[in-house]
Amino acid sequence: MGLDDQVEKMEIRKNYRNVWHTNLLSTISADTPYCLFSLFCGPCVSYMLRKRALYNDMSRYVCCAGYLPCSGKCGESKCPELCLCTEVVCCFCNSVASTRFLLQDEFNIQTTQCDNCIIGFMFCLQQLACICSLVACITGNDEIGDLAQMLTCLSDLVYCTVCACIQTQHKVEMDKRDGKLGPQPAMAVPPVQQMSRIDQPVPPYAGYAPQQAYGQPYGYPPPPQAQGYPPAGYPPPAYPQPHAYPPPGYSR
């Protein structure tokens, strides 16, 4: 994947609408044992999560998930397990980030602002420790050297902690994917009949309510309708009966 493709992919990830099942601040409470396991054995966890992200199909494995220039050029197809072991040991940070990108692209998951701040703080602390180390080497100042060592220890602690939280976040997301967190509720709009009140024996009308005749009270029974045509009693007795036309006695 070239540089232009990587930049384009990063822009596309900004438009993703799904979010992680748990954010980085909640991963410790979401799965405390696995977070501790990730803290003390990060490469092993990275190996297992990458294999699980590929649905245990190592024939799909590509170094760093195809996100680096070396991807596909390391003989992964011949011995993918060995290549993955080498990746998680020698390029641990890239292995974690590649698994993250793999999951984000598969499920259209965006990285929240809180997660971005935590990851950005980790990187800034590492850069600050590196700058102080360079300044201490150039100037030979012992105080700056002590400050550089302190920042290096602090950045390493933050790095290990954040990576453990990130990998726990990946594990929880794949638990959700594999249905280990229970079935997800189906989001569907109920039909009109189910949206009426419980105390109503008949659901309300969907449109305008039927109108009563003008001048009649509510509940007035409608008049009975006569059966057949013409109705009984028609025409009235006073009405002249039909005869031949013209009637007798009629003169022009």
Salt bridges, closest charged atoms under 4 A:
GLU11 OE2 - LYS14 NZ 3.47
ASP31 OD2 - LYS171 NZ 2.55
GLU87 OE2 - ARG50 NH2 2.82
ASP105 OD1 - ARG13 NE 3.04
ASP115 OD2 - ARG100 NH2 3.92
ASP175 OD1 - ARG52 NH2 2.60
ASP175 OD2 - LYS171 NZ 2.94
ASP178 OD2 - ARG52 NH2 3.11
ASP178 OD1 - ARG177 NE 2.93
ASP199 OD2 - ARG197 NH2 2.29
